[in-house]
């Protein structure tokens, strides 16, 4: 029996066991059918792995209707050992049998924990057709690597971008969104999807787009439908099969320029987002989206939620106005001050310095910078900037998006001639290019690039010595390159 056949058969055998959590061994030797066929029928939206830490990961899937699902995993090395000893029961871990249901639109986000740092794992997903319970088949398999522990110095590469399907630039053809193939070919260790994963409030007319999204979403079922529509892009599914993701939201997961506490549609949009992406639920706050990623000794990433807690954009700036809310702001300030990582990366869906003015329906400024009316979020931005400058925090980089063009700035807010931090904005993945705007002068920026007209993403390689960044277009051509030496 070949190694692949043995491994697949091992997972199928688990479905004859009990439905409670177990690490008992699984006998080998059951038949299976072709994985590609099953992915099209049982898991039409593919799978994804995200929110990986040094000891855990979240596996996402969606079944075609209600199905029983069970997942088994072990390190790749353990699978090799088990395959070589086919007559011996395995020590792989497995979930209980779970049932996908209409209450989560047939999605599951499964926490896999108790893992070892810096280890390659392989998982198998078995799906049972409840109408034909004897049909027990492996629907998908995949691999991921846990992050190294904080004491280990390890080079890492990652990509980031946002803004998918805006201004009627939606799925076109069965492949859809080919930029995800370009990202996948770079082989990043992970991808940060920086918001606007859907454009719920924009129409996707058909033609020229694939049918299924020519409506404005306002209800939970409609938000779900827009997320499901995006997964129809084969290129996106291919990337998610091999590249782990950390997903944040911005405004178009709900409504243009929304402010969470004042937007009645926010709970529905938030629920759909969490159902369709592998986001780990916080044990103390199920709605929390801001979180951090620690990759070895050299990188710590702070993912900000700039939507859920913000004041109205049109409110006058001052001590009472917030974009992050007090708990998140405190978390960020304490986190960057206490971080022992060489590089501290702050990911914000909206830019630091671009004046993002609103309109009649949502007045005020939607990014951190504010105009002459005095209704931006600059007071809170100043708190963050002061913490960086006064505490002499080195190697701080902001990554942003939302504006639909590439902009890079070096900031010297105290005007001492020494760069205090950098910001790099990228996108869109698929949307109309934005109108080029220079950054406001408040933080005393030096602009390295300010360029529009093409779909793009950022690609970063981090080591103890340097933060090396490239911006690539949809064809994979490098449009911008920059290297920051560690201090």
C-alpha positions in Angstrom: 0.0 0.0 0.0 1.4 3.4 -0.9 2.1 6.1 1.8 -0.7 8.3 0.5 -3.2 5.5 0.4 -2.2 4.4 3.9 -2.6 7.9 5.4 -6.0 8.5 3.8 -7.2 5.1 4.9 -6.1 5.8 8.5 -8.3 8.9 8.6 -11.3 7.1 7.2 -11.1 4.5 9.9 -11.6 7.1 12.6 -15.2 7.5 11.5 -16.0 4.0 12.9 -14.9 5.1 16.4 -16.6 7.1 19.1 -17.7 10.7 18.8 -15.9 12.1 21.9 -12.5 13.8 21.8 -9.8 11.2 21.6 -6.1 10.6 20.9 -6.5 6.9 20.5 -5.0 5.2 17.5 -6.8 4.6 14.3 -6.7 1.3 12.3 -5.7 1.6 8.7 -7.2 0.0 5.6 -10.5 1.6 4.5 -11.3 2.5 0.9 -11.5 6.1 -0.3 -12.4 8.1 -3.4 -10.6 10.8 -5.3 -10.0 14.0 -3.1 -10.5 16.4 -6.0 -14.0 15.0 -6.6 -14.9 15.3 -2.9 -13.7 18.9 -2.6 -16.1 19.9 -5.3 -19.1 18.1 -3.7 -18.5 18.1 0.0 -16.5 21.2 0.6 -17.3 23.5 -2.4 -15.8 26.6 -0.7 -12.5 24.9 0.0 -10.7 25.1 3.3 -8.5 27.6 5.1 -6.2 27.7 8.1 -5.6 30.9 10.1 -4.7 32.5 13.4 -1.8 30.2 13.8 0.3 30.5 16.9 3.2 28.5 18.3 0.8 26.1 19.8 -2.5 26.3 17.9 -4.3 26.9 14.6 -7.9 27.4 13.4 -9.2 25.2 10.6 -12.1 26.6 8.5 -14.5 24.7 6.3 -18.0 24.9 4.8 -20.0 21.9 3.7 -22.6 21.6 1.0 -25.6 21.4 3.3 -25.7 19.8 6.7 -22.9 17.2 7.1 -21.1 15.3 9.9 -17.4 16.3 9.9 -14.4 14.9 11.8 -10.8 16.1 11.6 -7.6 14.3 12.5 -4.1 15.7 12.7 -0.5 14.9 13.6 2.9 16.2 12.8 4.2 15.3 9.3 6.9 13.3 10.9 4.4 11.3 13.0 2.4 10.5 9.8 5.5 9.2 8.2 6.2 7.0 11.2 2.6 5.8 11.2 2.7 5.0 7.5 5.8 2.9 8.0 4.1 1.0 10.7 0.7 0.4 9.1 -0.2 -2.4 11.5 0.2 -0.2 14.6 -2.5 2.1 15.7 -1.7 5.8 15.4 -1.2 8.5 18.0 -2.9 11.2 16.0 -5.4 13.6 17.6 -9.0 14.0 16.4 -12.0 16.0 17.0 -15.4 14.6 18.0 -17.9 14.2 15.2 -19.4 17.6 14.5 -22.4 18.6 12.5 -22.6 21.7 10.3 -25.9 23.5 10.4 -27.9 26.4 9.1 -27.2 28.5 12.2 -23.6 29.1 11.0 -24.4 28.7 7.2 -22.8 25.3 7.3 -19.4 26.6 8.3 -17.1 25.4 11.0 -14.0 27.0 12.6 -12.2 24.3 14.5 -9.5 25.1 17.0 -6.5 22.7 16.9 -4.4 23.2 19.9 -1.8 21.5 22.1 0.7 21.7 19.2 4.5 22.1 19.3 6.2 25.3 18.1 8.0 25.4 14.8 6.4 22.1 13.6 4.8 21.0 10.3 1.4 19.4 10.8 -0.9 17.5 8.4 -4.6 17.3 8.8 -7.4 15.3 7.2 -11.1 16.2 7.0 -13.6 13.4 6.7 -17.2 14.3 5.8 -20.2 12.0 6.2 -23.4 12.4 4.1 -26.2 12.2 6.7 -28.6 10.8 4.1 -26.1 8.1 3.4 -24.3 7.5 6.7 -22.3 4.6 5.3 -20.6 7.0 2.9 -17.6 8.1 5.0 -14.9 9.8 2.9 -11.9 12.0 3.2 -12.9 15.3 1.8 -9.7 17.3 2.1 -6.2 17.3 3.5 -3.7 20.0 4.1 -0.6 21.1 6.0 0.5 24.1 8.1 3.4 25.0 10.3 3.1 26.4 13.8 5.0 29.6 14.6 8.4 29.4 16.3 8.6 30.1 20.0 9.5 33.7 21.1 13.1 32.7 21.9 13.9 31.4 18.4 15.2 33.8 15.8 13.7 32.8 12.5 13.3 34.6 9.1 9.7 35.1 8.1 8.0 36.3 4.9 4.4 37.5 4.7 2.1 39.3 2.4 -0.7 41.7 3.0 -3.4 43.6 1.1 -7.1 44.3 1.1 -10.1 45.6 -0.9 -11.6 42.7 -2.9 -14.5 43.2 -5.3 -15.1 46.9 -5.0 -16.7 49.2 -7.6 -18.1 46.2 -9.5 -14.6 44.7 -10.1 -15.8 41.4 -8.8 -15.3 37.7 -9.8 -14.9 37.4 -13.6 -14.8 33.9 -14.9 -14.4 30.7 -12.9 -10.9 31.6 -11.8 -11.8 35.0 -10.5 -9.3 37.3 -8.7 -6.1 35.9 -10.3 -4.0 38.1 -8.0 -4.3 35.3 -5.3 -2.4 33.0 -7.6 0.4 35.6 -7.7 0.4 35.8 -3.9 0.5 32.1 -3.5 3.5 31.7 -5.9 5.5 34.0 -3.6 5.2 31.2 -0.9 4.7 33.6 2.0 4.5 32.1 5.5 1.2 33.8 6.0 -1.2 36.4 4.4 -2.8 39.3 6.3 -6.2 40.1 4.7 -6.5 43.7 5.7 -10.2 44.4 5.5 -12.8 44.9 2.8 -12.9 41.2 2.2 -16.3 41.9 0.6 -18.0 45.0 -0.6 -21.4 44.3 0.9 -22.7 47.7 -0.1 -21.6 47.6 -3.7 -23.4 45.9 -6.6 -21.6 43.2 -8.7 -23.4 43.5 -11.9 -23.6 40.4 -14.2 -22.2 40.6 -16.8 -19.3 41.4 -16.7 -19.1 39.7 -13.3 -20.2 36.2 -12.3 -23.8 36.2 -11.1 -24.7 36.0 -7.4 -23.7 39.4 -5.9 -25.8 42.0 -7.7 -27.4 43.3 -4.4 -26.6 45.4 -1.4 -26.3 43.2 1.7 -28.3 44.3 4.8 -29.2 41.1 6.5 -27.2 38.2 7.9 -28.2 35.9 5.1 -27.2 38.6 2.5 -23.8 39.2 4.2 -23.2 35.4 4.2 -24.1 35.3 0.5 -21.5 37.9 -0.3 -18.8 36.0 1.5 -19.8 32.8 -0.2 -19.7 34.6 -3.5 -16.0 35.5 -3.0 -15.1 31.8 -2.4 -16.3 31.0 -5.9 -12.9 32.3 -7.1 -10.7 29.3 -7.6 -7.6 31.4 -7.2 -8.7 32.4 -3.7 -9.4 28.8 -2.8 -6.0 27.7 -4.0 -4.2 30.3 -2.0 -6.2 29.4 1.2 -5.2 25.8 0.7 -1.5 26.5 1.2 -1.1 30.0 2.8 -2.4 30.6 6.4 -4.4 33.8 6.9 -4.9 36.4 9.6 -8.1 38.3 8.7 -9.3 41.8 9.8 -12.3 43.8 8.7 -12.8 47.4 7.5 -15.9 49.2 6.6 -17.3 47.3 3.5 -17.9 44.1 5.5 -20.9 46.1 6.8 -21.4 49.5 5.2 -19.2 52.3 3.9 -17.3 54.2 6.6 -19.4 52.7 9.4 -18.8 53.4 13.1 -19.6 50.3 15.0 -21.5 51.5 18.1 -23.9 53.5 15.9 -24.4 51.0 13.1 -27.4 48.6 13.5 -26.2 46.4 10.7 -22.8 45.8 12.4 -23.7 42.6 14.4 -24.9 40.8 11.2 -21.8 41.8 9.2 -19.5 40.8 12.1 -21.2 37.4 12.5 -20.8 36.7 8.8 -17.2 37.7 8.8 -16.4 35.4 11.7 -18.3 32.5 10.2 -16.4 32.7 6.9 -12.9 33.1 8.1 -10.6 31.1 10.5 -10.6 33.6 13.4 -10.0 32.4 16.9 -12.7 33.4 19.4 -11.4 35.2 22.5 -12.4 33.3 25.6 -13.4 36.5 27.4 -15.0 38.5 24.6 -16.5 36.6 21.6 -16.8 39.8 19.6 -13.2 40.8 19.9 -11.2 40.9 16.6 -8.0 42.8 17.6 -5.2 40.4 18.4 -1.4 39.9 18.1 0.8 37.4 16.3 4.3 36.6 17.7 6.6 35.0 15.2 9.8 34.0 17.0 12.1 36.6 18.5 12.1 39.0 15.6 8.5 39.8 14.8 5.3 40.8 16.7 2.3 41.9 14.7 -0.6 43.9 16.3 -3.8 43.6 14.3 -6.1 46.5 15.1 -9.9 46.7 14.9 -10.6 50.2 13.6 -14.3 49.8 13.2 -16.1 48.1 16.1 -15.4 50.7 18.8 -15.0 54.0 16.9 -16.7 57.3 17.5 -18.7 58.8 14.7 -16.4 60.2 12.0 -18.1 63.6 12.2 -17.6 64.0 16.0 -15.1 66.8 16.9 -11.7 65.4 17.7 -10.7 65.5 21.4 -10.3 63.4 24.5 -13.7 61.7 24.1 -13.2 60.7 20.5 -11.7 57.3 19.8 -11.1 54.9 16.9 -9.9 52.0 19.0 -11.8 52.3 22.2 -10.0 52.5 25.6 -9.4 48.8 26.2 -7.9 48.2 22.7 -5.8 51.4 22.9 -4.4 50.3 26.3 -3.7 46.8 24.9 -1.8 48.3 22.0 0.2 50.8 24.1 1.2 48.1 26.6 1.9 45.6 23.9 4.3 47.7 21.9 6.0 49.0 25.0 6.5 45.5 26.4 7.3 43.7 23.2 10.7 42.1 23.1 10.5 41.4 19.3 13.0 43.1 17.1 10.2 44.4 14.8 6.9 45.6 16.0 4.3 45.8 13.2 1.0 47.6 13.7 -1.6 46.7 11.2 -4.4 49.3 10.8 -7.0 49.0 8.1 -7.2 52.8 7.6 -4.1 55.0 6.9 -2.3 57.3 9.3 -1.9 60.4 7.2 -4.2 60.3 4.1 -7.2 62.6 4.4 -10.1 60.3 3.8 -13.0 62.7 3.7 -16.6 61.4 3.9 -19.7 62.5 2.1 -23.2 63.7 2.8 -24.4 60.3 4.2 -21.3 59.8 6.4 -19.5 63.1 7.0 -16.2 63.5 8.7 -12.8 61.8 8.1 -12.6 58.0 8.0 -8.9 57.6 8.5 -6.7 58.8 11.4 -5.9 62.2 9.8 -8.4 65.0 10.1 -9.0 68.0 7.9 -9.6 71.7 8.8 -13.0 70.9 10.3 -11.1 69.2 13.2 -13.0 65.9 13.1 -10.4 63.3 12.5 -8.8 60.9 15.0 -5.6 62.8 15.4 -5.7 63.1 19.2 -5.7 59.3 19.6 -3.1 58.9 16.9 -0.9 61.4 18.8 -1.2 59.2 21.9 0.2 56.2 19.9 2.9 58.3 18.2 4.0 59.8 21.6 4.3 56.3 23.0 6.6 55.3 20.2 8.8 58.5 20.3 9.0 59.0 24.1 9.7 55.4 24.9 12.3 55.3 22.1 10.7 52.2 20.5 12.8 51.1 17.6 11.8 49.2 14.5 8.1 50.1 14.5 6.3 49.7 11.1 2.7 50.4 10.3 0.9 48.5 7.5 -2.3 49.9 6.1 -4.7 49.8 3.2 -8.2 51.1 2.2 -7.1 53.9 -0.1 -6.6 51.8 -3.2 -3.1 52.9 -4.1 0.4 52.4 -2.9 1.9 54.9 -0.5 5.0 54.7 1.7 6.0 57.3 4.3 8.9 57.7 6.7 7.8 59.8 9.7 9.8 62.1 11.9 7.1 63.6 14.2 9.5 65.3 16.6 11.6 66.8 13.7 14.9 65.7 15.1 16.1 64.4 11.7 15.8 60.7 12.7 13.1 58.5 11.3 10.8 57.3 14.2 8.6 54.8 12.2 7.4 53.9 8.8 4.0 53.3 7.1 3.3 51.3 4.0 -0.1 51.2 2.4 -1.1 48.8 -0.4 -4.1 47.6 -2.3 -6.5 47.1 -3.9 -6.7 43.3 -4.6 -9.6 44.0 -7.0 -11.3 47.4 -7.0 -11.1 50.8 -8.7 -7.8 52.7 -8.1 -8.2 55.5 -5.6 -7.5 59.2 -6.2 -3.9 60.0 -5.3 -3.6 62.1 -2.2 -0.4 63.3 -0.5 -0.1 62.6 3.2 -0.9 65.4 5.6 2.1 67.2 7.0 1.2 66.7 10.7 3.6 63.8 11.3 6.3 65.3 9.1 6.4 62.5 6.5 8.9 61.9 3.7 7.0 60.1 1.0 8.8 57.3 -0.8 6.1 56.3 -3.3 2.6 57.6 -4.0 1.3 55.6 -7.0 -2.0 54.3 -8.3 -3.4 52.4 -11.3 -2.8 48.7 -10.6 -3.9 45.9 -8.3 -1.2 45.0 -5.8 -0.1 43.5 -2.5 2.9 44.0 -0.2 5.5 41.3 0.5 7.7 41.5 3.5 10.8 39.5 4.6 11.8 40.0 8.2 15.0 39.0 9.8 16.8 40.2 12.9 18.9 42.5 10.7 16.3 44.0 8.4 12.7 44.6 7.3 12.6 44.2 3.5 9.5 45.2 1.7 8.3 44.9 -1.9 5.1 45.9 -3.6 4.1 43.5 -6.4 1.4 44.0 -9.0 -1.2 41.4 -10.1 1.3 40.0 -12.7 4.0 39.6 -10.0 6.2 42.6 -11.2 7.9 44.5 -8.4 6.7 48.1 -8.4 8.5 49.2 -5.2 11.3 47.9 -3.0 12.6 49.2 0.3 14.9 48.0 3.1 14.9 49.1 6.7 18.0 48.2 8.7 17.2 47.2 12.3 18.2 49.6 15.1 
